[in-house]
């Protein structure tokens, strides 16, 4: 699978190849800040399968957290493109930045549902976890 995408203004572009590790919907409070209040739909990819093909993103990492994530965003229009996980093996590609968001196909599960707001809706039958699901 090849996923191409970029920011709203077109200054930053990327390509992700390979199969997604996970497809999800996150409702953590941090994602609500970034999305403007809604859930964050994402495709988790192996970091080695991802590359920027145009432009250079800006990055933000909180310095007050024990295991902060690094957020890549367009320095021109501010579009949040990717979240980098601690350890660097995977990264989270924001579905709204894909050229064809329909390839997402829907989340495997919703995570951090404990932070959901009363106005958040879930697809019928979607598995939900208050935080992260147990690891296999």
Secondary structure, DSSP 8 states (H G I E B T S, - for coil): -EEEEE-SSSS-EEEEES--SEEEEE--HHHHHHHTSS-EEEEEEEGGGEEEEES--EEEE-SSSTT--EEEE-TTT--EEEEE-TTSSEEEEEGGGBTTGGGG---SEEE-GGG--TT----TT-EE-SSS----
